[in-house]
Amino acid sequence: MPKTPLHPSPPPLEANDVAIVGGGTVLWFVAFVALLPFQGTLSAHGHGTWPWICLSGGLLGLIGLWYCRARRDAIARGRAAEAAGSTSERTTGTADGDGRNPATRSD
């Protein structure tokens, strides 16, 4: 059987990670608040840890939210610096053939 030709991989999709992690974090806290009134019943049936699992999920979600926001901001800064660098090289015309500015190059 002949093999099908390989196609190049598509570029990765950009997602709103902050919204996804934020939504999950909110759901963990909602589950904690919803289970808290039933703590006695849950404990009597051997499930007393469920509200605390939800609370820990929400707290870990806050850490994830901080990380995703920092990552998003770093990506935005990198793209802005890249755009500013390519714009200044095009306007000043001081870039070498390899795309680097000779004034900032270290030999």
URLIN-V736182 format. One record per helix or strand of 3 or more residues. SS is the DSSP state (a for helix, b for strand). FROM is the first residue (numbers start at 1). TO is the last residue. If there is no record, write none. Layout:
SS:FROM:TO, SS:FROM:TO
//
This chain:
a:17:36, a:39:44, a:50:92
//
